[in-house]
């Protein structure tokens, strides 16, 4: 981070005062920025969709927009649950399955439109709170999924960002490939993503 960015960050903290939550100094700032900008981008597209528009076809064969909103929301919830566990149980296997099945996504996609929108909003806030509550050391911790794959907490923002930006474009509702940040365009989706391949 450049000196001017550090100064701006310090000024913001001074204005916000005690009690505001901030990322730890060792947090992966660039990846968190990609995830948070992706969230805002997805949210703008979702907000502009009518309830009827949510039923429209996405660019993913056999999946409508509701399915994609449900999938990206459940991904945030799963990542948040894993990080919450790691904060008090560092470097251990998760006591739950770190994957989201297609049937779970299909069920969430049947929620009433406002409930589906709320699922996206609430899961995003929960994940952001978990990231902000991590200590500097917390970002170096890891967990293991049921297959024995180890995932470091600092990888979670990149996993979130890479899926979010693609899902925003896949909604087929105004998102554009050109808007995807360059850092994400040439990477394949993370193996450790709890979502099934889309």
ZAZA-773806 format. One record per residue (C-alpha): residue in one letter; x, z, y. Coordinates in steps of 0.5 Angstrom, whole numbers. Each point is the difference from the previous one (the first is absolute). Example, Ala and Ser with C-alpha at 12.3 -4.5 7.8 and 13.67 -1.06 7.14 Angstrom:
REM ZAZA-773806
> residuo / u / w / v
> A / 25 / 16 / -9
> S / 2 / -2 / 7
REM end
This chain:
REM ZAZA-773806
> residuo / u / w / v
> X / 0 / 0 / 0
> X / 3 / -2 / 7
> X / 1 / 5 / 5
> X / -6 / -3 / 4
> X / -4 / 1 / -6
> X / 2 / 7 / -1
> X / -1 / 2 / 8
> X / -7 / -3 / -1
> X / -2 / 4 / -6
> X / 3 / 7 / 3
> X / -4 / -2 / 7
> X / -7 / -1 / -5
> X / 2 / 7 / -3
> X / 0 / 3 / 6
> X / -6 / -3 / 3
> X / -4 / 2 / -7
> X / 2 / 7 / 0
> X / 0 / 5 / -6
> X / -4 / -1 / -5
> X / 0 / -8 / -1
> X / 3 / -2 / -6
> X / 6 / -5 / -1
> X / 4 / -3 / -5
> X / 6 / 3 / -2
> X / 7 / -3 / 3
> X / 2 / -2 / -7
> X / -7 / -4 / -1
> X / 1 / -7 / -1
> X / -3 / -2 / 7
> X / 0 / -8 / -1
> X / -4 / 0 / -7
> X / -5 / 5 / 3
> X / 0 / -4 / 6
> X / -2 / -6 / -4
> X / -5 / 4 / -4
> X / -3 / 3 / 6
> X / -1 / -7 / 4
> X / -2 / -3 / -7
> X / -6 / 5 / 0
> X / -2 / -1 / 7
> X / 0 / -8 / -1
> X / -4 / 1 / -7
> X / -5 / 5 / 4
> X / -1 / -5 / 6
> X / -2 / -5 / -5
> X / -4 / 5 / -4
> X / -4 / 2 / 7
> X / -1 / -7 / 1
> X / -4 / -2 / -6
> X / -7 / 2 / 0
> X / -3 / 3 / -6
> X / -3 / -7 / -3
> X / 7 / -2 / 1
> X / 3 / 5 / -4
> X / -3 / -4 / -6
> X / 3 / -6 / 2
> X / 6 / -3 / -5
> X / 7 / 2 / 1
> X / 6 / -5 / -1
> X / 1 / 4 / -7
> X / -4 / -4 / -6
> X / -6 / 4 / -2
> X / 1 / 6 / 5
> X / -4 / 0 / 6
> X / 2 / 4 / 6
> X / -4 / 7 / -2
> X / 5 / 0 / -6
> X / 6 / -1 / 5
> X / -2 / 5 / 4
> X / -1 / 5 / -5
> X / 7 / -2 / -4
> X / 4 / 2 / 7
> X / -4 / 6 / 1
> X / 1 / 3 / -7
> X / 7 / -2 / 0
> X / 1 / 4 / 7
> X / -4 / 6 / -4
> X / 5 / -1 / -6
> X / 6 / 0 / 4
> X / -2 / 6 / 4
> X / -2 / 4 / -6
> X / 7 / -1 / -3
> X / 4 / 2 / 7
> X / -4 / 6 / 0
> X / 2 / 2 / -7
> X / 7 / -1 / 1
> X / 0 / 4 / 7
> X / -1 / 6 / -5
> X / 3 / -3 / -7
> X / 6 / -4 / 2
> X / 3 / -4 / -5
> X / -5 / 1 / -5
> X / -4 / -5 / -4
> X / -7 / 0 / 3
> X / -6 / 3 / -4
> X / -5 / -6 / 1
> X / 1 / -7 / -1
> X / 3 / -4 / 5
> X / -4 / -6 / 0
> X / -7 / -3 / 2
> X / -4 / -4 / -5
> X / -4 / -6 / 2
> X / -7 / 4 / -3
> X / 2 / 6 / 6
> X / 1 / -6 / 5
> X / -7 / -3 / -2
> X / -4 / 6 / 0
> X / 3 / 2 / 7
> X / -2 / -7 / 2
> X / -7 / 2 / -1
> X / 0 / 5 / 5
> X / -5 / -1 / 6
> X / 4 / -4 / 6
> X / 1 / 6 / 4
> X / 2 / 4 / -5
> X / 5 / -5 / -2
> X / 3 / 0 / 7
> X / 0 / 7 / 0
> X / 4 / 0 / -6
> X / 5 / -5 / 3
> X / 1 / 5 / 6
> X / 0 / 6 / -3
> X / 5 / -2 / -6
> X / 5 / -3 / 6
> X / -1 / 7 / 4
> X / 2 / 4 / -6
> X / 6 / -4 / -2
> X / 3 / 0 / 7
> X / -1 / 8 / 0
> X / 4 / 0 / -6
> X / 5 / -4 / 2
> X / 0 / 4 / 7
> X / 0 / 7 / -4
> X / 7 / -2 / -4
> X / 6 / 3 / 2
> X / 7 / -3 / 1
> X / 1 / 2 / -7
> X / -7 / -2 / -3
> X / 2 / -7 / 2
> X / 6 / 0 / -6
> X / -5 / 3 / -5
> X / -3 / -5 / -6
> X / -5 / 1 / -5
> X / -1 / -4 / -7
> X / -6 / -3 / -2
> X / -3 / 0 / -7
> X / 5 / -6 / -2
> X / 6 / 4 / 2
> X / 1 / -4 / 6
> X / 3 / 4 / 6
> X / -2 / -2 / 7
> X / 3 / 3 / 6
> X / -5 / 3 / 5
> X / 4 / -4 / 5
> X / -2 / -7 / -3
> X / -8 / 2 / 1
> X / 0 / -3 / 7
> X / 3 / -7 / -2
> X / -5 / 0 / -6
> X / -6 / 1 / 4
> X / 2 / -5 / 6
> X / 2 / -5 / -5
> X / -7 / 0 / -3
> X / -4 / 1 / 6
> X / 3 / -6 / 4
> X / -2 / -4 / -6
> X / -7 / 3 / -1
> X / -1 / -1 / 7
> X / 1 / -8 / -1
> X / -3 / 0 / -6
> X / -7 / 3 / 3
> X / -1 / -8 / 2
> X / -3 / 3 / 7
> X / 5 / -2 / 5
> X / 7 / 3 / -2
> X / 6 / -5 / 0
> X / 6 / -1 / -4
> X / 4 / -1 / 6
> X / -2 / 7 / 2
> X / 3 / 4 / -6
> X / 7 / 3 / 2
> X / 6 / -4 / -2
> X / 3 / 6 / -4
> X / -6 / -1 / -4
> X / -1 / -7 / -1
> X / 5 / -1 / -5
> X / -1 / 6 / -5
> X / -4 / 0 / -6
> X / -5 / 6 / -1
> X / 4 / 6 / -2
> X / 0 / 2 / -7
> X / -2 / 7 / 1
> X / -7 / -2 / 4
> X / -5 / 4 / -3
> X / -5 / -6 / 1
> X / -1 / -5 / -5
> X / 3 / -7 / 1
> X / -5 / -4 / 5
REM end
